[in-house]
Amino acid sequence: MENQLGLLRVRIIRGINLAIRDLRSSDPYVVVTMGKQKLKTRVVKKNVNPEWNEDLTLCISEPILPIKLQVYDKDTFSYDDKMGDAELDVVPFIDAVRMTRFKNIPNGVILSRIMPSRQNCYSEESCIVYENGKVVQNVFLRLRNVECGEIQLQLQWIDVPS
């Protein structure tokens, strides 16, 4: 039986230096999957540095699965082209959320730091922070299986009343 933990808001902020898949540019969008949940952003036309600023909400339950991001170039007359992928382990984020339960934590406290490594897709250090009564993490992910590109996103925990 799956144990419902809460909701995770994934704000897909922007793409940085994404690969060119059309003549001079791309029409990128992001697909976010976690287990059987699958969400996607809108397509941004002719832009390798797109700004989405879209909130996608995932239901988090046990066992905690990684978030998978896939970036595609929208094509009209053929299959959409792959523009890279990334994976994000949310266990450190969920651990930070659990750490804040029943505690009086001051605003701005860094709950955890995640360093980039060969075992993850982080392109720079990422801090999980307690701000304005919420657990938040700003993330830059390096895309794999492509010549270039990063995705900037933000995670925010949403408590669900039991």
Disulfide bonds with the S-S distance in Angstrom:
none
